[in-house]
Amino acid sequence: MLGERWSLLIIREIFSRRHRFTEIQSALGVASNLLTTRLKKLVDAEVLRKQTYQEPGIRSRIRYHLTPAGEELLIVLAVLPVRGAPLPTSIRTHRPTPPTLVRPLRAHWPHLRHQWS
């Protein structure tokens, strides 16, 4: 499911506070039928959760949010752009634990909540 096209990009957009279907679709330029399919798969895999909301005078709609498992995938997203770059000495000399991987992410994205806080 994560190897499918668009999945990691969808997770990135939701982490970037684009929670509504139309926001995600506009940011990625993905077809609505494909986005619907990927969102359903990510919800079924418990990477995302749905939250129903309703604005006055408008029908109910859905927002998508990361689950704790989805937040753990942020480590993967953080490493992907620098693939092939040399590892920092601190990582080469010891095996990083989840908190040492998540804390630097939190510096850039303070809204990251995690069980290792």
C-alpha positions in Angstrom: 0.0 0.0 0.0 2.8 2.5 0.8 4.6 1.5 -2.4 1.6 2.5 -4.4 1.9 5.8 -6.3 0.6 8.8 -4.3 0.4 7.1 -0.9 3.4 8.7 0.7 2.5 12.0 -1.0 -0.9 11.9 0.6 0.6 11.2 4.0 2.9 14.2 3.5 0.0 16.5 2.6 -2.0 15.4 5.6 0.9 16.0 7.8 1.3 19.5 6.2 -2.2 20.2 7.6 -4.2 19.6 4.4 -6.9 17.4 5.9 -9.8 17.8 3.5 -10.2 15.9 0.3 -10.2 19.0 -1.9 -7.1 20.4 -0.2 -5.2 17.2 -0.8 -6.4 16.9 -4.4 -5.5 20.5 -5.2 -2.0 20.1 -3.7 -1.2 16.9 -5.6 -3.2 17.3 -8.8 -4.4 13.7 -8.5 -7.6 12.4 -10.0 -10.5 12.2 -7.5 -11.2 8.5 -8.1 -7.5 7.6 -7.5 -7.4 9.8 -4.4 -10.6 8.2 -3.1 -9.1 4.7 -3.5 -5.8 5.6 -1.9 -7.4 7.3 1.1 -9.6 4.3 1.7 -6.6 2.0 1.6 -4.7 4.2 4.0 -7.7 4.3 6.4 -8.1 0.5 6.1 -4.4 0.1 7.0 -4.9 2.3 10.0 -2.4 4.9 8.8 -5.1 7.5 8.6 -8.4 8.0 10.4 -11.5 9.8 9.3 -13.2 12.6 11.2 -16.6 13.8 10.2 -17.3 17.5 10.4 -20.1 19.8 9.3 -20.1 23.5 8.6 -23.3 25.4 9.1 -25.7 25.0 6.1 -23.4 22.4 4.4 -23.7 18.6 4.4 -21.3 16.5 6.5 -17.8 16.1 5.2 -14.7 14.2 6.2 -11.2 15.2 7.3 -8.3 12.8 7.3 -5.8 12.7 10.1 -2.7 10.6 10.8 -2.9 7.8 13.4 0.1 7.2 15.6 1.2 4.6 13.0 0.9 7.2 10.3 3.0 9.6 12.4 5.8 7.0 12.5 5.9 7.0 8.8 7.2 10.6 9.0 10.6 9.2 9.7 10.5 7.6 6.3 9.4 10.8 4.6 12.1 12.7 6.3 14.9 10.4 5.1 13.7 9.9 1.5 14.8 13.3 0.1 18.4 12.8 1.2 18.8 9.2 0.0 22.4 8.7 -0.9 23.7 11.5 1.3 26.3 10.4 3.9 24.9 9.6 7.3 25.8 12.0 10.2 28.5 10.7 12.5 26.1 10.5 15.4 23.9 8.0 13.5 26.9 6.0 12.2 28.4 5.5 15.6 25.2 4.1 17.3 21.9 2.8 16.4 19.3 5.6 16.8 16.3 4.9 18.9 12.9 6.2 17.9 13.1 9.3 20.2 16.4 10.4 18.6 14.8 10.1 15.2 11.6 11.9 16.1 13.0 14.9 18.1 14.8 16.5 15.1 11.5 16.2 13.1 9.6 17.9 15.9 12.0 20.9 15.7 10.8 21.5 12.1 7.2 20.4 12.7 6.2 21.3 16.2 2.6 19.9 15.8 4.1 16.3 15.7 2.8 14.4 18.6 4.2 11.0 19.5 4.3 8.4 22.2 8.0 9.0 22.8 7.5 12.6 23.9 
